[in-house]
């Protein structure tokens, strides 16, 4: 069992930024535990090749507050940036280690992966993000069509198919633009207009308005199998058949995971203070796991703010001998 000053759960942007901030503050005895086999696994999985990684959030520009920053750039350039942080700051990451338990033992926390205790730590920073638990529709998805319904991009994008994209955010808009020209693309959104899409994506949708059919102000009632396709039944009674459906509904906070660790909730969000500290002393939440909606630059900034608080409040613990 590793004895650490700080354990970080999740090697996404927030987790890596927290490690960078700690290393900058000369706190060396730290490690990240990541359940997948690589860093930024959600970005690798959900972002198509060449996708922009934007600094702005809902049209608002956010300034970088800490060590980590970036300009709007492609997925590939952003991953190269994160890899440089990991190498330059000599960040230790234990991959394929899914933390699913947390126990208090006097001044320490014991982190568990299954039944195995993998680390003993004074401070725990949870930075798992929300997109490992994508939001799903309230209506059931029949077993017969589950291989035609997606909540993330498949390894191979469809060609010359009739596809439906469900959602009104940037991910839905970008996927519609990527598939336009390759497929017969329909975009369904329950509101009558877009309000969560950034300006660049709105411009791209406008360019492709002749290649995308917009179903705005529409809600889906049910899905049914139809030969080798999916029949979509809308609330207004309309029926339309598609070969594939892509849901881009965002993510939701993995509440069961956090509550199992003993973290309390207030309404639908973890009950944390302005620095991300939860009701469990010395257990912090950062990034989009802690808010309703976040951004990558917000994740960087929240890591900076949380680490500053950790140093100010718990510095004596972090430098004590083990």
N, C-alpha and C positions, 0 to 999 in steps of 0.2 A: 504494500500500500504506500503510495507516494505521499510524502509530507510536504505540504505547500503552504505558502503564505496566502496566495489567491488562486482559486480554481475558477475557470471560465467555462461555461457550458455553451457550446456553439461556436463554430469557426466561420461565421458569416461576417459581413462588414462590421457589425457592432462588436462582436467578440474579438476580432483581430484588432480593431481600434482600441479596445480596452487594454489588450496586451501591449500594444505600442505605447499607450499613455503610461502604463505601469512601468515598462522598461525605461521610458524617458525619465520617470521619477526615481530611477535606480532601484526599483523593486524587481529583483531577479528571480526569486523562487516562485515562479508562476507557471501554469500550463493551461492549455485549452483541451477540452474533451469534445470530440466531434463524432456524431453517430455515423456519418457517411464516410466515404473513402477519400474525400477531397474537401478543400476549403471552398466557401461560397457555393455550396452544392445547389441551393435554390436558384441562384442566378444561372448556373450552368444548365440546370434542368429546364427552367421556365423561359429563359431569354433565348430567342433564336439568334443565329449567327448575324453579326453586324448590328444588332439592336442597340439603340442609344441608351446609355445610362445617364439620366438627367440629374442635374443638381437642384433644379427647382421643384417645388411641391405645390400642387394645385395652383400653379401660376405665380407662386411667391418665391422669390429668390432668398435662399438661406445662406448666410456667410459662415464659412468654416471657423470654428472656435478653438480647435485643438490641433494636434500634430497632423492628423489625417485629413486630407482634402482631395478633391479632384475637380476637373472641369468636365463639362458634358463630353462624353467619349463613348466609343463602342464597347460592347460587352468584352471583347477580346483585350482591348487596351486596359479596361478596368481590372480584369483578372490579372493582367501582368503587373499592374500597380500593387494589388494586394499581395501578390507573390513576392514582390520586392520588399514590402513591409515585413513579411514573414522572414525573409532571408536576412535583411539588413539588421533587424532587431533580434534575430536568433530566437524566434518564438517557437516554443516546444508545443507541438500539437499531437495528441493521441487520437488517431483516426479509428473508425469502426468501433467506437466506444460510446454506447448510448446510455447516458445518465438518466435513470428513472426513479432514483430514490435519494432522500436526503435525511440524515439523522443528526441530532444534536448530541454531542458528547463533551460535556463540560465546556471549555472554551472553543472547541473545534466543531466542525461539521464533517460528517462522513458521507462521501459521495458513493453511491452504489450504481453499478451496472448489472442489472438483474439481481442475483444474490451476492455478487462479489463486491466487496469494498475496495474501491480503486484509488481513493485519495482521502487524505485528512487535511482539512484546510481551515484557516481562520476566517477568510472572506470567500464568499461564493457570489459570482456574477453570472446571472442567467441571461443569455443572449441568443436564444434559439429561434427568434422570429416567429411568424405565424403561418407562413406559406407551406410548412410541412403538413398543415391541416387546412386544406382548401375548403372554402364554403361550398356546400352542395345544396341543390334545390330542395324544397320541402316535399315535393311529390316524389314518389318512388321511381327508380329506374329499373325496368324489367331485366331479369337476367339475360334474356335473349338478345338484348341490344347493348350490353355493357362493353362489348369490344368495339362499339361504334360511338361511345360517349367518352369524352376526354376532359380531364381537369388540369392537364398540362400538355405541353407539346409532345407528340410522338417523335421517335427517332427519325422517321421519314415523313415529310410533309405530303399531304395528298395532292394529286394531280388530276385535273379534269373531272372533279367531283362537285356535287352540289352540297355545300356545307353551311351549317348554321353556327354562328358565334353568338353566345349569350353573355351580355355584360355591357356596362357603360363606362368603363374606366380605360386607362391607358393600355393595359394589356390587351383588352378586347380590340381597341382601335388598331394597335400595332399588328396584331394577328390578322385582322381583316385586310390591312394594307399588304402584308406579306403574301397572303393567299390570293389577293385580287390579281387577275391576269393568269393565275395558275388554275383557279377553280371558279365555279359559280358561287359567289359569296353573298350570304345574307347575314345581317347584323341586327339582333333583337335586343331592345332595351326597354325596360318597363316605363321609363319617363319619356316625355315628349321631346326632350332636348338633352344634349350632353352638358354636364356641368363639372365633371371630374376629370376631363381630358385636358392635357396641357395644349398650349397654342400650336406647337409644332405638329402634334398628332392631329389636331383639328384641320390644319392646312393640308396634311397628307390625305386625310379623309376627303376633303374637298376636291383634291386633284383626282381622286378615284371614284367620284360620285356616280360615274357612269358604269363602273365595274362592280359596285357594291349596292345591293338592295337593302334599304334601311327599313326595319320594322320598329318604328319608334312608338312609344305609348302602348306597347304590347306586353302581355303577361302570358306565360305558358301555364296551362292547366295540367297537362299530362303528356307522357310519351308512351308510344305503343310500337311493337314490332310490326314491320311490314316487309316481308320477304327478306332481301338483303339490305334493308334500309330502316330508317326510323321515322315514324309518323308523329308529327308534333301537333298537339291539339291546343289551340290558344283559348284564352278566357272568353274571347268574343265569338267562339264557335268555329273560327276558321281552322282548316287542317292543311298541313303542308308536309311533304315528305323530303327527307334529306339523307344523304349517304353517311354523313358524320356530323356530330354536334360537339362543339368546344365550349365549355363553361369557363368564363373568366370573371368569377364573382369575388375574387380576393380571398383573403385568409381570415381565420378567426383565432383568437387567443386560445391556446391549448389549456383550457381551464382545468380539466381533470388532472393533467400533468402537474400543474402548479398547486392545486388544492391537495393533492396527494402528498406534496412536500410540506404542507402546512401553511401555505400562503393564502391569506384571506382576500376576498374580493369585495368591492364596493360597487354595486350595480353590476355592470358587465365587465369591469376592468379590475386588475389587481389593485389592492389598496396599498399604494406606495407614497412616500413623501416626494418633495420636489427634486431630490437627488436620486430617486429610484430605490431607496431602501424600503424593504417590505416590513410587515409585522414581525418577521424573523430577524432579529438583530444580526447585522453583518451579511444579510442576503439581499442582493441588489438585482433589479431587473432593468435592462437597457434595450434600446432599439424599439422596433414596432411591436414587440411582445407587451410593452408597457403602455401603449397608447392606442387609440382607435385607428388611426392611420398615421403612417410615418413615411420617411424617405431615407435613402442611403446616407445623405449628408446629415439628416437628423440623427441617424444611428451613430455616426461619427461624433457628433456634438454631444449626444447623451452619454457616450462612453467617456468623453473628456470631462464632463460635469460630474459624473459618478466617481471617476477615479480621483478627481480633485477632492471630493468629499471623503473618499476612503483615506487618502493621505492625511487630510486635515484632522479627521476624527479618530483614525485607528493606526496611526503611524507607529506607535510603540509596539503594537502587536506584530507588525510586518517586519520589524527589524530584530525581534527577539530571537534567541537561538532555538534550534529544533532538537 
